[in-house]
Amino acid sequence: MNKLLIYTEQTSPRLVYTFNLLLKDLLGLQYELTSAKEQFREHEGPKFSYSTSSLQDELHFASVPFLFETDIKYQPINFIDWEDLVGFFPVFSESAVPFDVFATAFFMVSRYEEYLPHQKDKYDRYRASQSLNLKAGVLEKPIVNYYAKAIQKLLATRFPELVFKTIPFRYNVTFDIDIAYSYRGKGIKRTMGGLARSLLFSQFAEAGERIKTLLHKSSDPYDTYDFILEVCRQHNLSPLFFFLLGNESRFDKNLSHNSSALQQLIKRIGKDYETGIHLSYRSHVASHIGKRELTRLENITGHSVSKNRYHYLRFQLPDTYERLFKLGITDDYSMGYAPHVGFRAGLCTPFKFFNLKRNEESLLTIHPISFMDTTFTHYYNTDTQFALEKIRHLMNNVKTCGGDFTGLWHNNSFTEKNEWKGWREIFELIASEASAIMHNTEQV
């Protein structure tokens, strides 16, 4: 028997979404809801109650009103520790968990706090420093996946006949191609302008490197694709590449979508690996911009594109995701913070976006990212050893619960110049260690 009966005084779209996520998607259980007390009392199979008070001596999770609300408003949040977990909604009646684990999970996964008034950073993004998960000290742990494991333990103790789903560890290696080449394919105007700047500021080594690259006497510094693909082949990884095809701007500096060098690169990579669109800096506020860039990539590849990651991880809920889905994008890989590593939505597994404004689950699948290479060099400003240990820490946290460990890399992170010295080794080590977990370790 693998079906639960759950007593709840009422139901709601938020409650059903949360139960589906934790019980069905993460634990592999089927369930039935009932508000009939006698039916619940007489049921002899696996069951629990989610209500303000228990009915008998059943497994009981005390509820707060949050999941039954339909509006968006300030929520009084208090942190409460339980075992090695932290929750946001303490309960004061007898309960298997001293906080409403389902309400806390929904608050995190729905990104409820991002709908409330908040101060944005200089890129018009939700500030990572405002994250309640960061303040609670759990941003680096996929805490909602850990909630599911805690619920599993409580259910298994009470109902040993239940069979639970196992979620394997999987390393997703993804790349944002913000600038495909440092010197190649940029056209006469940009090339001459770059050369002039180098000479003006006495950057003669850079000027010489540019000239050698254009004369095909040396490879382009950002042309690290052979290295990337060889590492992925060695460790049986399937990389996913997101290409920036926006018009040139202060924040969008890739080659023109008309560049033969860029088009050849996209076709070369797309022949063996999946490609997605890397929608530009301003695309999240204007549908026509996203449509234009998506069409460019589809014209180059010759097939439809269904995956996206926003440049600068820049999006606003829920409007950005509503526009994205209307473009035909079914999967988004933007759920992460640039200034901090960790799990923005508390999850390391793909999940359906819940639109709080509409109070309904959408068809857009969100793929959380675990870390980004530039977080360490541009925000943490730390050494490679710290970066390696932090990435390993995140990887082990995902390994513990099972799920997707998704890294965000850039082709220009492997130039071995300046702040990027040593990053080839990090990339190879993480690929090797993650591959070993996937192929040699028992699934969680």
C-alpha positions as CSV (number, residue, x, y, z in Angstrom):
1,M,0.0,0.0,0.0
2,N,1.5,3.3,-1.0
3,K,-1.4,5.7,-0.6
4,L,-2.0,8.1,2.3
5,L,-5.3,9.5,3.6
6,I,-4.8,13.0,4.8
7,Y,-7.3,14.8,7.0
8,T,-7.5,18.5,6.6
9,E,-10.3,20.9,7.6
10,Q,-10.3,22.5,4.2
11,T,-8.3,22.5,0.9
12,S,-6.8,25.1,-1.3
13,P,-4.6,25.4,-4.5
14,R,-1.6,26.2,-2.3
15,L,-2.1,23.2,-0.1
16,V,-2.5,20.8,-3.0
17,Y,0.5,22.2,-4.7
18,T,2.6,21.7,-1.6
19,F,1.4,18.2,-0.9
20,N,2.0,17.3,-4.6
21,L,5.6,18.6,-4.3
22,L,6.6,17.0,-1.0
23,L,4.6,13.8,-1.1
24,K,4.3,12.9,-4.8
25,D,7.3,14.5,-6.4
26,L,9.9,14.0,-3.7
27,L,8.6,11.0,-1.9
28,G,6.7,9.1,-4.6
29,L,3.5,8.8,-2.5
30,Q,-0.1,9.0,-3.6
31,Y,-2.6,10.6,-1.3
32,E,-6.3,11.4,-0.8
33,L,-7.7,14.4,1.1
34,T,-10.7,14.2,3.3
35,S,-12.5,16.6,5.7
36,A,-14.7,13.8,7.0
37,K,-13.6,13.0,10.5
38,E,-15.3,9.6,10.7
39,Q,-13.8,8.4,7.5
40,F,-10.4,9.4,8.7
41,R,-10.8,7.8,12.2
42,E,-12.0,4.5,10.6
43,H,-9.2,4.3,8.0
44,E,-6.8,1.6,9.0
45,G,-4.1,2.4,6.4
46,P,-1.4,5.0,6.4
47,K,-2.7,8.4,7.3
48,F,-1.9,11.8,8.9
49,S,-3.8,14.9,9.8
50,Y,-2.9,18.4,8.8
51,S,-5.1,20.6,10.9
52,T,-5.2,22.9,13.9
53,S,-5.6,20.0,16.3
54,S,-5.4,16.2,16.1
55,L,-8.4,13.9,16.0
56,Q,-7.1,11.0,17.9
57,D,-3.6,9.6,18.3
58,E,-2.7,9.8,14.6
59,L,0.4,11.2,13.1
60,H,-0.4,14.9,13.2
61,F,1.1,18.0,11.6
62,A,-0.3,21.2,13.1
63,S,-1.3,23.8,10.5
64,V,-1.3,27.6,10.4
65,P,-3.7,29.5,8.2
66,F,-1.0,30.4,5.6
67,L,-1.7,27.6,3.0
68,F,-5.4,28.4,3.0
69,E,-5.0,32.1,2.2
70,T,-5.5,33.5,-1.3
71,D,-4.0,36.9,-1.0
72,I,-0.4,38.1,-0.7
73,K,0.5,39.9,2.5
74,Y,3.1,40.4,5.1
75,Q,3.7,37.2,7.1
76,P,5.0,37.3,10.7
77,I,8.0,34.9,10.5
78,N,9.8,33.4,13.5
79,F,12.6,30.9,13.1
80,I,12.4,27.7,15.0
81,D,15.0,24.9,15.2
82,W,14.1,21.3,15.1
83,E,16.8,18.6,14.9
84,D,19.0,19.9,12.1
85,L,16.3,21.9,10.4
86,V,14.8,25.4,10.6
87,G,11.2,26.4,10.1
88,F,9.3,29.7,9.7
89,F,5.9,29.1,11.2
90,P,6.0,27.8,14.8
91,V,3.0,25.8,16.0
92,F,1.9,25.7,19.6
93,S,-0.3,22.6,19.7
94,E,0.9,19.0,19.8
95,S,2.6,18.2,16.4
96,A,5.1,15.8,14.9
97,V,7.1,18.9,13.9
98,P,7.2,22.1,16.0
99,F,6.6,24.3,12.9
100,D,4.3,24.0,10.0
101,V,6.6,22.2,7.6
102,F,4.2,22.4,4.7
103,A,3.6,26.2,5.1
104,T,7.4,26.8,5.4
105,A,8.1,24.8,2.3
106,F,5.5,26.7,0.2
107,F,6.8,30.0,1.5
108,M,10.2,29.1,0.2
109,V,9.4,27.4,-3.1
110,S,6.8,30.0,-4.2
111,R,9.3,32.8,-3.5
112,Y,6.6,34.5,-1.4
113,E,9.0,37.0,0.0
114,E,9.8,38.3,-3.5
115,Y,6.2,39.4,-4.0
116,L,6.3,41.6,-0.9
117,P,7.8,45.1,-0.9
118,H,11.6,44.9,-0.9
119,Q,14.6,46.9,-1.9
120,K,16.3,45.8,-5.1
121,D,20.0,45.8,-5.9
122,K,21.7,47.9,-8.5
123,Y,20.7,45.4,-11.2
124,D,17.0,45.6,-10.2
125,R,17.1,42.1,-8.7
126,Y,15.8,40.8,-5.4
127,R,18.6,41.1,-2.9
128,A,20.1,37.8,-1.7
129,S,20.8,39.6,1.6
130,Q,17.1,39.8,2.2
131,S,16.6,36.1,1.8
132,L,15.0,34.5,4.9
133,N,16.9,31.3,4.1
134,L,20.1,33.2,4.2
135,K,19.1,34.9,7.5
136,A,18.1,31.5,8.9
137,G,21.5,30.0,7.9
138,V,20.0,27.4,5.5
139,L,20.6,29.0,2.1
140,E,23.4,26.5,1.3
141,K,21.2,23.5,2.1
142,P,18.3,22.4,-0.2
143,I,16.1,22.6,2.9
144,V,12.8,21.7,1.3
145,N,14.3,18.4,0.1
146,Y,15.5,17.9,3.7
147,Y,11.9,18.5,4.9
148,A,10.7,15.8,2.6
149,K,13.3,13.4,4.1
150,A,12.1,14.3,7.6
151,I,8.5,13.6,6.7
152,Q,9.6,10.3,5.1
153,K,11.3,9.3,8.4
154,L,8.1,10.1,10.4
155,L,5.9,8.2,8.0
156,A,8.2,5.2,7.7
157,T,8.4,4.9,11.5
158,R,4.6,4.8,11.8
159,F,3.8,3.0,8.5
160,P,6.7,0.6,7.6
161,E,4.7,-0.7,4.7
162,L,5.1,2.5,2.7
163,V,7.5,2.4,-0.2
164,F,9.3,5.7,-0.9
165,K,10.8,7.1,-4.1
166,T,14.6,7.4,-4.3
167,I,16.0,10.5,-6.0
168,P,19.4,10.0,-7.6
169,F,22.2,12.6,-7.4
170,R,22.7,14.2,-10.7
171,Y,25.3,16.8,-11.8
172,N,24.0,19.3,-14.3
173,V,26.9,21.2,-15.9
174,T,25.6,24.4,-17.6
175,F,27.3,27.3,-19.4
176,D,26.3,30.9,-20.1
177,I,28.0,32.0,-23.3
178,D,28.0,35.8,-22.6
179,I,31.0,36.5,-24.8
180,A,31.8,33.7,-27.2
181,Y,35.2,35.0,-28.2
182,S,37.4,37.7,-26.8
183,Y,38.7,39.0,-30.2
184,R,37.2,36.8,-33.0
185,G,34.1,37.6,-35.0
186,K,33.5,41.1,-33.6
187,G,33.5,43.0,-36.8
188,I,35.8,45.8,-38.0
189,K,34.3,48.6,-35.8
190,R,34.5,46.7,-32.5
191,T,37.9,45.2,-33.4
192,M,39.5,48.6,-34.2
193,G,37.9,50.2,-31.2
194,G,39.2,47.5,-28.9
195,L,42.7,47.7,-30.4
196,A,42.7,51.5,-30.1
197,R,41.7,51.3,-26.4
198,S,44.5,48.8,-25.7
199,L,47.1,51.1,-27.3
200,L,45.7,54.2,-25.6
201,F,46.0,52.6,-22.1
202,S,49.4,51.1,-23.0
203,Q,48.0,47.5,-22.8
204,F,50.5,46.4,-25.4
205,A,50.4,42.7,-24.4
206,E,46.6,42.7,-25.0
207,A,47.0,44.5,-28.3
208,G,49.5,41.9,-29.4
209,E,47.3,39.0,-28.3
210,R,44.4,40.5,-30.3
211,I,46.5,40.8,-33.4
212,K,47.9,37.3,-33.2
213,T,44.4,35.9,-32.7
214,L,43.0,37.7,-35.7
215,L,46.0,36.6,-37.8
216,H,45.3,33.0,-36.6
217,K,48.7,32.7,-35.0
218,S,47.2,32.0,-31.6
219,S,43.9,30.8,-30.3
220,D,41.3,33.2,-28.9
221,P,41.6,33.4,-25.0
222,Y,37.8,32.7,-24.6
223,D,37.9,29.7,-27.0
224,T,37.9,27.1,-24.2
225,Y,35.3,24.9,-25.8
226,D,37.6,22.0,-26.6
227,F,38.7,21.9,-23.0
228,I,35.1,22.0,-21.8
229,L,33.8,19.3,-24.1
230,E,36.8,17.0,-23.4
231,V,36.2,17.2,-19.7
232,C,32.5,16.5,-20.1
233,R,33.2,13.5,-22.4
234,Q,35.8,12.1,-20.0
235,H,33.2,12.1,-17.2
236,N,30.1,11.2,-19.2
237,L,28.4,14.6,-18.6
238,S,25.9,16.2,-20.8
239,P,26.5,20.0,-20.8
240,L,23.8,22.5,-21.5
241,F,24.8,25.8,-23.3
242,F,22.9,29.1,-23.1
243,F,23.7,31.6,-25.8
244,L,23.3,35.4,-25.4
245,L,21.9,36.8,-28.6
246,G,20.7,40.3,-27.5
247,N,21.6,43.5,-29.2
248,E,24.9,45.0,-28.0
249,S,24.5,47.1,-24.9
250,R,26.3,48.0,-21.7
251,F,25.4,44.6,-20.2
252,D,25.1,42.5,-23.4
253,K,28.5,42.2,-25.1
254,N,28.4,39.0,-27.0
255,L,29.2,38.8,-30.7
256,S,26.4,39.9,-33.1
257,H,23.9,37.2,-33.8
258,N,24.9,37.7,-37.5
259,S,28.5,36.8,-36.7
260,S,29.5,33.7,-38.7
261,A,31.9,32.8,-35.9
262,L,29.1,32.8,-33.3
263,Q,26.7,30.9,-35.6
264,Q,29.3,28.3,-36.4
265,L,30.0,27.8,-32.7
266,I,26.3,27.4,-31.9
267,K,25.9,24.8,-34.7
268,R,29.0,23.0,-33.7
269,I,27.9,22.6,-30.1
270,G,24.3,22.1,-31.0
271,K,25.2,19.1,-33.1
272,D,26.0,17.0,-30.0
273,Y,24.7,19.0,-27.0
274,E,21.6,20.9,-26.0
275,T,21.4,24.6,-26.4
276,G,19.1,27.2,-24.8
277,I,18.6,30.9,-25.0
278,H,20.3,33.3,-22.6
279,L,17.8,36.1,-22.7
280,S,19.4,39.5,-22.4
281,Y,19.6,42.0,-19.6
282,R,16.4,43.9,-20.5
283,S,14.4,41.0,-21.9
284,H,12.6,40.2,-18.7
285,V,10.6,43.4,-18.9
286,A,9.6,43.3,-22.6
287,S,8.2,40.3,-24.4
288,H,9.2,41.5,-27.9
289,I,12.8,41.5,-26.9
290,G,12.7,37.9,-25.7
291,K,10.8,36.9,-28.8
292,R,13.4,38.5,-31.1
293,E,16.3,36.7,-29.4
294,L,14.6,33.4,-29.2
295,T,13.8,33.6,-32.9
296,R,17.4,34.3,-33.6
297,L,18.6,31.2,-31.9
298,E,15.9,29.1,-33.5
299,N,16.9,30.4,-36.9
300,I,20.5,29.4,-36.3
301,T,19.8,26.0,-34.9
302,G,16.9,25.1,-37.2
303,H,14.7,23.8,-34.4
304,S,12.6,25.1,-31.5
305,V,14.2,26.1,-28.2
306,S,12.5,25.4,-24.9
307,K,15.1,26.3,-22.3
308,N,16.2,29.7,-20.9
309,R,18.5,31.3,-18.4
310,Y,18.3,35.1,-17.9
311,H,21.4,37.2,-18.2
312,Y,22.5,38.4,-14.8
313,L,19.9,36.1,-13.3
314,R,17.6,39.0,-13.6
315,F,13.9,38.4,-13.3
316,Q,10.8,39.6,-11.4
317,L,8.0,37.5,-10.2
318,P,5.5,36.6,-11.5
319,D,5.5,38.8,-14.6
320,T,8.8,37.6,-16.0
321,Y,7.8,34.0,-15.8
322,E,4.4,34.7,-17.3
323,R,6.1,36.3,-20.3
324,L,8.6,33.5,-20.6
325,F,6.0,30.8,-20.9
326,K,4.1,32.7,-23.5
327,L,7.3,32.6,-25.6
328,G,7.1,28.8,-25.6
329,I,9.8,28.4,-23.0
330,T,9.0,25.4,-20.8
331,D,12.1,25.2,-18.6
332,D,14.0,28.0,-16.9
333,Y,17.4,27.8,-15.2
334,S,17.6,31.3,-13.5
335,M,16.6,30.3,-10.0
336,G,19.7,31.3,-8.0
337,Y,21.5,34.4,-6.6
338,A,24.5,36.0,-8.2
339,P,26.0,37.3,-5.0
340,H,25.5,34.1,-3.0
341,V,25.7,30.4,-3.8
342,G,23.0,28.1,-2.5
343,F,19.3,27.3,-3.1
344,R,17.2,30.3,-3.6
345,A,13.9,28.3,-3.5
346,G,15.1,25.8,-0.9
347,L,15.1,23.0,-3.6
348,C,17.7,21.1,-5.6
349,T,15.1,19.4,-7.7
350,P,13.1,20.8,-10.7
351,F,9.6,22.1,-9.7
352,K,6.6,23.7,-11.3
353,F,6.4,27.5,-10.7
354,F,3.4,28.5,-8.6
355,N,2.1,31.9,-9.6
356,L,1.0,33.6,-6.4
357,K,-0.8,36.4,-8.2
358,R,-3.0,33.9,-10.0
359,N,-2.9,31.5,-7.1
360,E,-2.3,28.5,-9.3
361,E,0.4,26.2,-10.5
362,S,1.9,27.0,-13.9
363,L,3.3,24.7,-16.5
364,L,6.8,26.3,-16.4
365,T,9.4,24.1,-14.8
366,I,12.1,25.7,-12.7
367,H,15.6,24.2,-12.5
368,P,17.4,25.6,-9.5
369,I,21.1,26.4,-9.8
370,S,23.5,25.5,-6.9
371,F,26.4,27.8,-7.6
372,M,27.9,30.1,-10.2
373,D,31.6,30.5,-10.9
374,T,31.6,34.3,-11.0
375,T,30.0,34.4,-7.5
376,F,33.4,33.5,-6.1
377,T,35.5,35.9,-8.2
378,H,33.1,38.9,-8.5
379,Y,31.3,38.8,-5.2
380,Y,33.2,36.7,-2.6
381,N,36.5,37.8,-4.0
382,T,38.1,34.7,-2.6
383,D,40.8,32.2,-3.5
384,T,40.4,29.0,-5.5
385,Q,40.8,26.7,-2.5
386,F,37.8,28.4,-0.7
387,A,35.8,28.1,-3.9
388,L,36.6,24.4,-4.3
389,E,35.7,23.6,-0.7
390,K,32.4,25.6,-0.9
391,I,31.4,23.8,-4.1
392,R,32.2,20.5,-2.5
393,H,30.1,21.5,0.5
394,L,27.1,22.3,-1.7
395,M,27.6,19.0,-3.6
396,N,27.6,17.0,-0.4
397,N,24.4,18.7,0.7
398,V,22.7,17.6,-2.5
399,K,24.2,14.1,-2.3
400,T,22.7,13.7,1.2
401,C,19.1,14.2,0.0
402,G,19.3,13.4,-3.7
403,G,18.6,15.8,-6.5
404,D,20.2,18.0,-9.1
405,F,23.5,19.6,-8.4
406,T,23.5,22.4,-11.1
407,G,26.6,24.4,-11.8
408,L,26.7,27.6,-13.8
409,W,30.0,28.1,-15.6
410,H,31.2,30.5,-18.3
411,N,33.6,29.7,-21.2
412,N,35.8,32.7,-20.2
413,S,36.3,31.3,-16.7
414,F,38.9,28.9,-18.1
415,T,41.4,31.4,-19.5
416,E,43.8,30.8,-16.6
417,K,44.4,34.6,-16.5
418,N,44.1,36.9,-13.5
419,E,41.3,35.9,-11.2
420,W,40.6,32.8,-13.3
421,K,44.0,31.1,-12.6
422,G,43.3,27.6,-11.2
423,W,39.7,27.4,-12.4
424,R,40.4,24.7,-15.0
425,E,41.5,22.5,-12.2
426,I,38.4,23.2,-10.1
427,F,36.2,22.4,-13.1
428,E,38.0,19.1,-13.7
429,L,37.9,18.1,-10.0
430,I,34.2,18.8,-9.6
431,A,33.4,17.0,-12.8
432,S,35.4,14.0,-11.6
433,E,34.0,14.0,-8.1
434,A,30.4,14.6,-9.2
435,S,30.7,11.9,-11.8
436,A,32.0,9.4,-9.2
437,I,28.9,10.1,-7.0
438,M,26.6,9.6,-9.9
439,H,28.1,6.4,-11.2
440,N,29.7,4.7,-8.2
441,T,27.7,5.6,-5.2
442,E,24.3,4.2,-4.1
443,Q,21.4,6.4,-4.9
444,V,20.1,8.4,-1.9
